[in-house]
């Protein structure tokens, strides 16, 4: 970043980093890290942290580490590690050679724990987890000291080594820091540093049966990696004094911790625990379900990395919690897809149209624009024939006054093709409209009438003889309430699940140019929205997911406020 960059244009974290660079606080170094726990899939909130940490490193000529805080073997899996790596790379970031795991530092952490025991700053405690909570006290009442708090150093060293050697059962003993049971910050009341856990670790196997608590490991990992700016969300602000205490007592390298507000999004839950429940209880079809706020789910739905990065840039970072309107995320998505997505024609709920005066067996190739926002995208040929499909919603037999699409006796334009006029309506025995008979004006090829007459509607269509039959999945918000976590007493957040969050349409028709569409490729279905090819697609069964509709409510609301 140039020295002339105006401080007013920087968020408060970037201002801190810029000032540190100017004063040489870290010898000109900028080293950040993104430290996920491999106990679930990343979500859009993590994307904010990813873009912040990797973005700052890139802007200030530094580096960002990808580090897995894998200190809880009962909840961590290699599957999560690989998904996280894929997500970070998909978003456009690269950690290079700086991939680390907290488990790489288990030996060093153990040695530092021994150092604190020898200094009289840590002790082995036999209280149960429930007793430890009882002894901790409350925000208004001090805690009570453990009866094991004043064990001698040699006894503590012996017990801790025996814990390490696996002599004691799970939960029977812990190692705690000796700080202050009356401290106003509950995190400083002799916090647990190690617990006994006879569990296989996804990287270290059975080499360890004691595992460091997150509060013990967090600051040590940053110190080992010589992180300069340890950027955390606000819930870690009250833990910072504890991290500082550990580092100061050990006398080791001390990074600077900076807290920012996490992302909250309307119609969304961000808790890993709740997202896991949605998956395990079958409310969604896995972590990559397109209704999930996971990066994998959004990717499958058709979100682009550029749109997510732009969203993270716009919302910025601050020190107070707030909730961002989901419509802003969709606005960023539309802005990107509008520039990058080829246009095609598709009919989701087909209604057959027969053009009675069009020659039997004739096919014309109409020239269609691939993307009006990008001239270099060029054009394509779309087949036109006697029998077509249009959307059911584009016809009404007895239309109201402001319905301008097709109706008996009415003329409309077919996109890139001709003017047609509805002459007859065919119904089944139940009275449902199943086919329209129309005539076309050969003089209007390309969509304009030489005599200058105008029509009030232009419809998209596909040729019945050339279409591809597809399945289309229409997604909506997973929850019906803006704040799904807000429930009445005795209720669960799942009470707000949207029963109509997924609608599956079969027998949809798309133009033949999509015959060889690649997995995850994105398109704008003209007049219908943005769609992408689902990974479940095959040559026999093509599936499209609706990414987002065309209507940009957020942009319209912003324009209304300006006016």
C-alpha positions as CSV (number, residue, x, y, z in Angstrom):
1,X,0.0,0.0,0.0
2,X,1.4,3.4,-0.9
3,X,2.4,5.8,1.8
4,X,0.0,8.4,0.4
5,X,-3.0,6.2,1.1
6,X,-5.5,8.4,3.0
7,X,-6.2,7.2,6.5
8,X,-9.9,8.1,6.0
9,X,-10.1,5.4,3.4
10,X,-8.9,2.7,5.7
11,X,-10.9,0.8,8.2
12,X,-9.7,0.9,11.8
13,X,-7.6,-2.3,11.5
14,X,-5.9,-1.2,8.4
15,X,-5.2,2.2,10.1
16,X,-3.4,0.3,12.9
17,X,-1.4,-1.8,10.4
18,X,-0.5,1.3,8.4
19,X,0.7,3.2,11.5
20,X,2.7,0.2,12.6
21,X,4.4,0.1,9.2
22,X,5.2,3.8,9.3
23,X,6.7,3.6,12.9
24,X,8.5,0.4,12.2
25,X,6.8,-1.3,15.2
26,X,7.3,-4.8,13.8
27,X,10.5,-4.0,11.7
28,X,8.2,-3.4,8.7
29,X,6.7,-6.9,8.9
30,X,3.0,-7.7,8.4
31,X,2.1,-11.2,9.3
32,X,-1.5,-12.2,9.7
33,X,-3.2,-15.5,10.0
34,X,-6.5,-17.2,9.3
35,X,-6.9,-19.8,12.1
36,X,-10.0,-22.0,11.6
37,X,-10.9,-25.0,13.7
38,X,-11.3,-28.0,11.5
39,X,-14.6,-29.0,13.1
40,X,-17.0,-27.9,10.3
41,X,-17.3,-26.2,7.0
42,X,-16.5,-22.5,6.6
43,X,-19.4,-20.1,6.2
44,X,-19.9,-16.5,4.9
45,X,-18.7,-15.1,8.2
46,X,-15.4,-16.9,7.8
47,X,-15.2,-15.4,4.3
48,X,-15.1,-11.9,6.0
49,X,-12.2,-13.0,8.1
50,X,-10.4,-14.7,5.2
51,X,-10.7,-11.5,3.1
52,X,-9.6,-9.3,6.0
53,X,-6.5,-11.3,6.9
54,X,-5.3,-12.3,3.5
55,X,-6.3,-8.9,2.1
56,X,-4.3,-6.9,4.7
57,X,-1.3,-9.1,4.1
58,X,-1.5,-8.5,0.3
59,X,-2.1,-4.8,0.6
60,X,0.9,-4.2,3.0
61,X,3.3,-6.6,1.3
62,X,3.2,-9.2,4.1
63,X,2.0,-12.7,4.3
64,X,-1.0,-14.6,5.8
65,X,-0.7,-18.0,7.4
66,X,-3.4,-20.6,7.1
67,X,-3.3,-22.4,10.5
68,X,-5.6,-25.1,11.7
69,X,-6.4,-24.8,15.4
70,X,-6.8,-28.6,15.8
71,X,-6.8,-29.0,19.5
72,X,-10.0,-30.9,19.9
73,X,-9.7,-34.4,18.3
74,X,-13.3,-35.4,19.1
75,X,-14.8,-32.8,16.7
76,X,-12.1,-32.5,14.0
77,X,-11.8,-34.4,10.8
78,X,-9.5,-34.4,7.7
79,X,-12.6,-33.8,5.6
80,X,-13.0,-30.4,7.2
81,X,-9.3,-29.6,6.7
82,X,-9.5,-30.2,3.0
83,X,-12.8,-28.3,2.6
84,X,-11.3,-25.3,4.3
85,X,-8.2,-25.3,2.1
86,X,-10.4,-25.6,-1.0
87,X,-12.6,-22.7,0.2
88,X,-9.8,-20.4,0.8
89,X,-8.2,-21.1,-2.6
90,X,-11.6,-20.8,-4.3
91,X,-12.0,-17.3,-2.8
92,X,-8.8,-16.4,-4.5
93,X,-6.3,-16.4,-1.7
94,X,-3.0,-18.4,-1.4
95,X,-1.0,-19.1,1.8
96,X,2.0,-20.4,-0.2
97,X,4.3,-22.3,2.0
98,X,2.7,-21.0,5.2
99,X,0.3,-23.9,6.1
100,X,0.4,-24.8,9.8
101,X,-1.4,-26.9,12.4
102,X,-1.7,-26.2,16.1
103,X,-0.9,-29.9,16.6
104,X,2.6,-29.2,15.2
105,X,3.2,-27.3,18.4
106,X,1.9,-29.8,21.0
107,X,5.4,-30.6,22.2
108,X,6.4,-26.9,22.6
109,X,3.1,-26.1,24.4
110,X,3.7,-29.0,26.8
111,X,7.2,-27.7,27.6
112,X,5.8,-24.3,28.2
113,X,3.2,-25.7,30.5
114,X,6.0,-27.4,32.5
115,X,7.7,-24.0,32.6
116,X,4.7,-22.5,34.3
117,X,4.4,-25.3,36.8
118,X,8.1,-24.9,37.8
119,X,7.4,-21.1,38.2
120,X,4.5,-21.9,40.5
121,X,2.0,-20.5,38.0
122,X,0.1,-23.7,37.1
123,X,-1.2,-26.7,39.1
124,X,-2.9,-30.0,38.5
125,X,-6.5,-29.9,39.7
126,X,-8.8,-32.9,40.6
127,X,-12.1,-31.0,40.6
128,X,-14.7,-32.3,38.1
129,X,-15.9,-30.1,35.3
130,X,-19.1,-29.4,37.2
131,X,-17.1,-28.5,40.4
132,X,-14.8,-26.3,38.4
133,X,-17.8,-24.3,37.2
134,X,-19.2,-24.0,40.7
135,X,-15.9,-22.8,42.1
136,X,-15.5,-20.2,39.3
137,X,-18.1,-17.8,40.8
138,X,-20.2,-15.3,38.9
139,X,-19.9,-11.8,37.5
140,X,-20.9,-10.4,40.8
141,X,-19.3,-13.0,43.2
142,X,-15.7,-14.0,43.4
143,X,-14.7,-17.6,42.8
144,X,-13.4,-20.1,45.4
145,X,-9.9,-21.5,45.2
146,X,-9.5,-25.2,44.4
147,X,-8.4,-27.4,47.3
148,X,-5.6,-28.6,45.0
149,X,-4.4,-25.1,44.2
150,X,-1.5,-25.2,46.6
151,X,0.0,-28.5,45.6
152,X,3.8,-28.4,45.6
153,X,5.7,-27.9,42.4
154,X,7.2,-31.4,42.4
155,X,3.8,-33.0,42.9
156,X,2.3,-31.0,40.1
157,X,5.2,-31.9,37.8
158,X,4.8,-35.6,38.6
159,X,1.0,-35.5,38.1
160,X,1.2,-33.6,34.9
161,X,3.7,-36.1,33.5
162,X,1.5,-39.0,34.5
163,X,-1.4,-37.2,32.8
164,X,0.7,-37.0,29.7
165,X,1.6,-40.7,30.0
166,X,-2.1,-41.7,30.1
167,X,-2.3,-43.0,33.7
168,X,-5.6,-41.2,34.5
169,X,-9.1,-41.5,32.9
170,X,-10.8,-38.7,30.9
171,X,-12.0,-35.8,33.0
172,X,-10.3,-36.9,36.2
173,X,-7.7,-34.1,36.2
174,X,-6.8,-30.9,34.5
175,X,-3.9,-28.5,34.4
176,X,-4.9,-25.0,35.5
177,X,-3.2,-21.6,35.5
178,X,-2.8,-20.1,38.9
179,X,-3.9,-16.5,38.5
180,X,-6.7,-14.9,40.6
181,X,-10.0,-16.5,41.6
182,X,-11.4,-13.1,42.5
183,X,-10.4,-11.4,39.2
184,X,-13.3,-9.4,37.7
185,X,-12.6,-11.1,34.4
186,X,-13.9,-14.7,34.7
187,X,-11.4,-15.9,32.1
188,X,-8.6,-15.1,34.6
189,X,-10.0,-17.2,37.4
190,X,-7.5,-20.1,37.1
191,X,-8.5,-21.2,33.6
192,X,-8.0,-24.8,32.5
193,X,-4.9,-25.2,30.2
194,X,-5.0,-29.0,29.6
195,X,-7.7,-31.7,29.8
196,X,-7.3,-35.5,29.7
197,X,-8.8,-36.9,26.5
198,X,-8.0,-40.4,25.3
199,X,-9.0,-39.8,21.7
200,X,-7.4,-40.3,18.3
201,X,-6.2,-37.1,16.7
202,X,-6.6,-36.7,12.9
203,X,-2.9,-35.9,12.6
204,X,-1.1,-37.1,15.7
205,X,-3.0,-40.3,16.2
206,X,-2.6,-41.6,19.8
207,X,0.6,-39.8,20.5
208,X,-1.2,-37.6,23.0
209,X,-3.9,-38.2,25.6
210,X,-3.9,-34.6,27.0
211,X,-4.9,-31.7,24.8
212,X,-4.4,-28.0,25.2
213,X,-7.5,-25.8,25.7
214,X,-8.1,-23.2,23.0
215,X,-7.3,-20.3,25.4
216,X,-3.9,-21.8,26.2
217,X,-3.0,-22.6,22.5
218,X,-4.3,-19.5,20.8
219,X,-1.7,-17.0,21.8
220,X,1.1,-19.5,21.8
221,X,0.5,-20.5,18.2
222,X,0.6,-16.8,17.2
223,X,3.8,-16.4,19.1
224,X,5.5,-19.4,17.5
225,X,4.6,-18.1,14.0
226,X,5.8,-14.5,14.8
227,X,2.4,-13.1,13.9
228,X,2.3,-9.3,14.0
229,X,-1.4,-8.6,14.0
230,X,-3.6,-11.3,15.5
231,X,-7.1,-10.3,14.2
232,X,-10.0,-11.9,16.1
233,X,-13.7,-11.4,16.4
234,X,-15.2,-9.5,19.4
235,X,-15.9,-12.5,21.5
236,X,-12.2,-12.9,22.1
237,X,-11.8,-9.4,23.5
238,X,-12.4,-10.6,27.1
239,X,-9.9,-13.4,26.5
240,X,-7.1,-11.1,25.5
241,X,-5.9,-10.4,29.1
242,X,-5.5,-14.1,29.5
243,X,-3.5,-14.5,26.3
244,X,-1.3,-11.6,27.4
245,X,-0.8,-13.2,30.8
246,X,0.4,-16.5,29.3
247,X,2.8,-14.7,26.9
248,X,4.2,-12.4,29.6
249,X,4.7,-15.2,32.2
250,X,6.6,-17.3,29.6
251,X,8.5,-14.3,28.4
252,X,8.0,-15.1,24.7
253,X,7.3,-13.1,21.5
254,X,4.0,-11.1,22.0
255,X,1.8,-10.4,18.9
256,X,-0.8,-7.6,18.9
257,X,-4.4,-8.8,19.1
258,X,-7.1,-6.7,17.4
259,X,-10.8,-7.5,17.7
260,X,-13.5,-6.7,15.1
261,X,-17.3,-7.5,14.9
262,X,-18.2,-10.8,13.3
263,X,-20.7,-10.9,10.4
264,X,-24.4,-11.4,11.2
265,X,-26.7,-11.8,8.2
266,X,-30.5,-11.8,8.0
267,X,-32.3,-15.0,7.4
268,X,-29.2,-16.9,8.4
269,X,-27.6,-18.7,11.3
270,X,-23.8,-18.6,11.7
271,X,-23.3,-21.0,14.6
272,X,-21.3,-24.0,13.6
273,X,-23.3,-26.0,16.1
274,X,-26.6,-25.0,14.5
275,X,-25.3,-25.6,11.0
276,X,-24.1,-29.1,12.0
277,X,-27.6,-29.7,13.4
278,X,-29.2,-28.7,10.1
279,X,-27.0,-31.3,8.4
280,X,-27.3,-34.1,10.9
281,X,-31.0,-33.7,11.3
282,X,-31.6,-33.8,7.6
283,X,-33.1,-30.3,7.3
284,X,-30.6,-29.8,4.4
285,X,-28.8,-32.1,2.0
286,X,-25.3,-31.8,3.4
287,X,-22.8,-29.0,4.1
288,X,-22.8,-27.9,0.5
289,X,-26.6,-27.6,0.2
290,X,-27.2,-24.4,-1.8
291,X,-29.4,-23.1,1.0
292,X,-26.6,-23.2,3.5
293,X,-24.5,-20.1,4.3
294,X,-21.4,-22.2,4.0
295,X,-18.9,-21.2,1.3
296,X,-19.3,-24.7,-0.2
297,X,-23.1,-24.2,-0.3
298,X,-22.8,-20.8,-1.8
299,X,-20.3,-22.0,-4.4
300,X,-22.7,-24.8,-5.4
301,X,-25.6,-22.4,-5.6
302,X,-23.6,-20.4,-8.2
303,X,-22.0,-17.6,-6.1
304,X,-18.8,-16.2,-7.5
305,X,-15.6,-15.6,-5.5
306,X,-15.6,-12.0,-6.8
307,X,-19.1,-11.3,-5.5
308,X,-18.2,-12.6,-2.0
309,X,-15.0,-10.6,-1.9
310,X,-16.8,-7.4,-3.0
311,X,-19.5,-8.0,-0.3
312,X,-16.8,-8.3,2.3
313,X,-15.2,-5.1,1.0
314,X,-18.4,-3.2,1.2
315,X,-19.5,-4.2,4.7
316,X,-16.0,-3.4,6.0
317,X,-14.9,-4.0,9.6
318,X,-16.0,-2.3,12.7
319,X,-16.0,-2.6,16.5
320,X,-19.8,-3.0,17.0
321,X,-22.1,-5.9,16.3
322,X,-24.7,-5.4,13.6
323,X,-26.7,-7.4,11.1
324,X,-26.2,-7.1,7.4
325,X,-29.2,-7.3,5.0
326,X,-29.0,-10.5,2.9
327,X,-30.1,-8.4,0.0
328,X,-26.8,-6.6,0.0
329,X,-25.0,-9.9,-0.6
330,X,-27.4,-10.7,-3.4
331,X,-26.8,-7.2,-4.9
332,X,-23.1,-7.8,-5.0
333,X,-23.8,-11.2,-6.6
334,X,-26.0,-9.7,-9.3
335,X,-23.5,-6.9,-10.1
336,X,-20.8,-9.5,-10.8
337,X,-23.0,-12.1,-12.6
338,X,-24.5,-9.4,-14.8
339,X,-21.0,-8.7,-16.2
340,X,-19.8,-12.2,-16.4
341,X,-22.7,-14.5,-17.2
342,X,-23.7,-15.5,-20.7
343,X,-27.4,-15.0,-21.5
344,X,-29.4,-18.0,-22.6
345,X,-33.1,-18.7,-23.0
346,X,-34.9,-21.3,-20.8
347,X,-38.5,-22.1,-20.0
348,X,-39.2,-23.4,-16.5
349,X,-42.9,-24.0,-16.8
350,X,-43.5,-24.7,-20.5
351,X,-46.6,-23.9,-22.5
352,X,-46.6,-25.1,-26.1
353,X,-47.0,-22.7,-28.9
354,X,-47.7,-23.8,-32.5
355,X,-47.2,-21.1,-35.2
356,X,-49.8,-22.2,-37.8
357,X,-48.5,-20.2,-40.7
358,X,-44.8,-21.1,-40.3
359,X,-43.5,-23.7,-42.8
360,X,-43.5,-27.3,-41.7
361,X,-40.1,-28.7,-41.1
362,X,-38.3,-25.4,-41.4
363,X,-35.6,-24.3,-38.9
364,X,-34.0,-20.9,-38.7
365,X,-31.0,-19.9,-36.7
366,X,-31.6,-16.6,-34.9
367,X,-28.7,-14.5,-33.8
368,X,-28.7,-13.9,-30.1
369,X,-26.5,-11.7,-27.9
370,X,-24.4,-13.5,-25.4
371,X,-24.0,-10.6,-23.0
372,X,-25.0,-7.0,-23.7
373,X,-22.7,-5.9,-20.8
374,X,-19.7,-7.4,-22.6
375,X,-19.4,-6.8,-26.4
376,X,-16.4,-9.2,-26.6
377,X,-18.8,-12.1,-25.6
378,X,-20.2,-12.0,-29.1
379,X,-23.3,-13.8,-30.3
380,X,-24.7,-17.3,-30.8
381,X,-27.3,-19.0,-32.9
382,X,-30.6,-20.1,-31.5
383,X,-32.9,-22.4,-33.5
384,X,-36.4,-21.3,-34.3
385,X,-39.2,-23.6,-35.6
386,X,-42.9,-24.1,-36.0
387,X,-43.4,-25.4,-32.4
388,X,-42.1,-23.5,-29.4
389,X,-42.4,-23.3,-25.7
390,X,-43.0,-20.1,-23.7
391,X,-43.6,-19.6,-19.9
392,X,-47.1,-20.4,-18.7
393,X,-47.1,-17.1,-16.8
394,X,-46.6,-15.3,-20.1
395,X,-50.1,-16.1,-21.2
396,X,-53.5,-15.3,-19.7
397,X,-56.8,-16.0,-21.4
398,X,-58.6,-13.2,-19.6
399,X,-55.9,-10.8,-18.7
400,X,-56.3,-7.8,-16.3
401,X,-55.7,-4.3,-17.6
402,X,-52.0,-4.1,-16.9
403,X,-51.1,-7.5,-18.2
404,X,-49.1,-6.9,-21.4
405,X,-48.0,-10.4,-22.4
406,X,-49.7,-12.9,-24.6
407,X,-53.5,-13.2,-24.7
408,X,-56.1,-14.1,-27.3
409,X,-55.9,-11.7,-30.2
410,X,-52.8,-10.0,-28.8
411,X,-49.5,-9.5,-30.5
412,X,-46.1,-9.8,-28.7
413,X,-42.5,-10.0,-29.7
414,X,-40.4,-13.2,-29.4
415,X,-36.9,-12.3,-28.4
416,X,-34.5,-12.3,-31.4
417,X,-37.3,-13.7,-33.6
418,X,-40.7,-12.5,-34.8
419,X,-44.0,-10.9,-33.7
420,X,-46.6,-13.5,-33.1
421,X,-50.4,-13.2,-32.5
422,X,-52.5,-15.6,-30.5
423,X,-55.4,-16.9,-32.5
424,X,-56.6,-20.0,-30.6
425,X,-56.4,-21.6,-27.2
426,X,-56.4,-25.4,-26.7
427,X,-57.5,-26.9,-23.4
428,X,-57.6,-30.3,-21.8
429,X,-60.8,-31.9,-20.3
430,X,-60.3,-30.1,-17.0
431,X,-60.1,-26.7,-18.8
432,X,-56.4,-26.2,-18.4
433,X,-54.6,-24.4,-21.2
434,X,-52.2,-26.9,-22.8
435,X,-51.4,-25.3,-26.2
436,X,-51.6,-22.0,-28.0
437,X,-52.1,-21.5,-31.8
438,X,-50.5,-18.4,-33.1
439,X,-49.5,-16.7,-36.4
440,X,-46.3,-14.9,-37.1
441,X,-45.4,-11.9,-39.2
442,X,-42.4,-12.9,-41.5
443,X,-41.6,-9.2,-41.9
444,X,-40.6,-8.8,-38.2
445,X,-37.6,-11.1,-38.2
446,X,-35.1,-9.9,-35.6
447,X,-37.9,-8.4,-33.5
448,X,-38.8,-5.2,-35.2
449,X,-41.7,-4.3,-37.5
450,X,-40.9,-2.4,-40.7
451,X,-44.2,-0.5,-40.5
452,X,-43.1,0.8,-37.1
453,X,-45.9,-0.8,-35.1
454,X,-45.0,-1.5,-31.4
455,X,-45.8,-4.2,-29.0
456,X,-45.7,-4.0,-25.2
457,X,-44.0,-7.3,-24.4
458,X,-41.1,-9.3,-25.4
459,X,-41.1,-13.0,-24.4
460,X,-38.3,-15.6,-24.2
461,X,-38.9,-18.9,-25.8
462,X,-37.2,-22.2,-26.9
463,X,-37.7,-24.3,-30.0
464,X,-39.6,-27.5,-29.1
465,X,-37.7,-29.6,-31.6
466,X,-34.3,-28.6,-30.2
467,X,-34.7,-28.1,-26.5
468,X,-32.8,-29.9,-23.7
469,X,-35.0,-31.2,-20.9
470,X,-33.6,-30.3,-17.5
471,X,-34.3,-30.2,-13.8
472,X,-34.3,-26.8,-12.1
473,X,-34.0,-26.2,-8.4
474,X,-35.4,-23.0,-7.1
475,X,-33.9,-21.9,-3.8
476,X,-35.2,-19.4,-1.3
477,X,-34.2,-18.4,2.3
478,X,-33.7,-21.3,4.6
479,X,-35.5,-19.4,7.3
480,X,-38.7,-17.4,7.3
481,X,-37.5,-14.9,9.9
482,X,-34.8,-12.2,9.6
483,X,-33.4,-13.3,12.9
484,X,-33.9,-17.1,13.2
485,X,-32.2,-17.2,16.6
486,X,-35.0,-15.1,18.1
487,X,-37.4,-17.6,19.4
488,X,-39.9,-17.9,22.2
489,X,-39.1,-19.7,25.4
490,X,-39.1,-23.5,24.8
491,X,-38.7,-23.1,21.1
492,X,-35.8,-24.0,18.9
493,X,-34.3,-22.0,15.9
494,X,-35.6,-24.7,13.6
495,X,-39.2,-23.5,14.2
496,X,-38.4,-20.8,11.7
497,X,-37.3,-23.2,8.9
498,X,-38.9,-22.3,5.6
499,X,-40.9,-25.2,4.3
500,X,-40.7,-23.7,0.8
501,X,-37.0,-23.1,0.7
502,X,-36.6,-25.5,-2.2
503,X,-38.9,-26.1,-5.2
504,X,-37.8,-28.7,-7.8
505,X,-39.1,-28.3,-11.3
506,X,-38.8,-31.1,-13.8
507,X,-39.4,-31.0,-17.5
508,X,-37.9,-27.6,-17.9
509,X,-36.6,-26.6,-21.3
510,X,-33.3,-24.9,-22.2
511,X,-31.8,-23.9,-25.5
512,X,-29.4,-26.4,-27.1
513,X,-26.3,-24.2,-26.6
514,X,-26.2,-25.6,-23.1
515,X,-25.7,-29.2,-24.3
516,X,-22.1,-29.3,-23.1
517,X,-22.3,-26.8,-20.2
518,X,-19.6,-27.4,-17.7
519,X,-20.2,-28.1,-14.0
520,X,-20.7,-25.0,-11.9
521,X,-20.8,-22.7,-15.0
522,X,-23.2,-19.7,-14.5
523,X,-25.8,-18.3,-16.9
524,X,-28.5,-15.7,-16.9
525,X,-31.8,-17.3,-18.0
526,X,-33.3,-14.3,-19.7
527,X,-36.1,-12.7,-17.6
528,X,-35.8,-15.5,-15.0
529,X,-32.6,-15.0,-13.0
530,X,-29.1,-16.4,-12.7
531,X,-28.5,-20.2,-12.7
532,X,-25.6,-22.5,-12.5
533,X,-25.0,-26.2,-13.5
534,X,-25.2,-28.4,-10.4
535,X,-22.4,-31.0,-9.8
536,X,-25.0,-33.7,-9.8
537,X,-25.6,-33.1,-13.5
538,X,-24.8,-35.7,-16.1
539,X,-25.2,-36.1,-19.8
540,X,-28.5,-37.9,-19.2
541,X,-29.8,-35.4,-16.6
542,X,-28.8,-31.8,-16.5
543,X,-29.6,-29.9,-13.3
544,X,-29.6,-26.1,-12.8
545,X,-29.7,-24.3,-9.5
546,X,-31.2,-20.8,-9.3
547,X,-28.5,-18.6,-7.9
548,X,-30.5,-15.4,-7.5
549,X,-33.4,-13.7,-9.2
550,X,-33.0,-10.7,-11.4
551,X,-34.9,-8.3,-9.1
552,X,-32.5,-6.2,-7.1
553,X,-34.5,-5.1,-4.1
554,X,-31.5,-3.7,-2.3
555,X,-30.4,-1.4,-5.1
556,X,-34.0,-0.1,-5.6
557,X,-34.3,0.6,-1.9
558,X,-30.9,2.5,-1.9
559,X,-32.1,4.6,-4.9
560,X,-35.4,5.4,-3.2
561,X,-33.5,6.6,-0.1
562,X,-31.3,8.9,-2.2
563,X,-34.3,10.4,-4.0
